Amino acid sequence: MSWIEQRNDGVVVLISVRPRASRSAVNGISGGRLRVEVNSAPQDGEATRQALETLAKAVGAKASDATLLQGATNRHKVVFIAGVQVDECKKRLGID
């Protein structure tokens, strides 16, 4: 699987979360995954919540459109974002 894959009603994205960053942002591809940096600590699911929110915002979706499929306690996560297309996501993120 590529770092992003189209599904009927949205996309599945492989991400790698970097907690305690200086700011929350999507920062390119690293190790076959989209790198999402968040400024929160990996405690009580806060980094995961912020990563989903940051990713959704970066691709033009609402935070509520992003759902964690795998990786609740891991830096490597699988996320589903409803209502978006692969090409649109790549364009918004500036990644081919």
Summary of the structure (lengths in Angstrom):
residues: 96
radius of gyration: 11.9
end to end distance: 15.3
largest distance: 35.5
contacts: 293
relative contact order: 0.24
helix: 25%
strand: 38%
